[in-house]
């Protein structure tokens, strides 16, 4: 009896929590908190804030197409995307409110 060939052995399936589009959402949530964490010690300038929000929204543009193209779409991912959108939007409003 010969040992199984490498092509027949399968790796364990990736957890939906670790799908690449969901990882992008986790990063977006962290990015949305960054202006407020940094603001306590050293004010984040408007330019830096705009950069962070822009990167977050650009990531939002690509996570959905990636999920659909590579079959990573899940109900959890849909919910996480809405949550990360709300974090980003809330972050923007809190930053603007703190400027006045």
C-alpha positions, 0 to 999 in steps of 0.5 A, a space after each residue: 500500500 502506497 502513501 497518499 499523494 500530496 494532491 489527494 490530501 486536503 487542508 482543513 477548510 478556512 473558518 468564515 471568520 478568517 475569510 479575506 473579505 472579513 479580515 478587511 472588515 476587521 481592519 476597517 473597524 480598527 481604522 475607524 477607531 484609530 482617529 479617536 485613540 490617537 486623538 487622546 494623546 496627539 490630535 490627528 490632523 484633518 489630512 490624516 483623518 481623511 486618509 484613514 477614512 478614504 482607505 476604509 471606504 476603498 476597502 469597503 469597495 473591494 471586500 464585496 466583489 472579492 467575497 462574491 468572486 471567490 465564493 466567500 459570501 456568507 451571512 456573517 460577512 454581510 452583517 460584518 460589512 454593515 457593522 464596519 460601515 457603521 463604525 466608519 460613519 460614526 467615526 467620521 461624525 464623531 471626528 467632525 463633532 469634536 472639531 467644532 
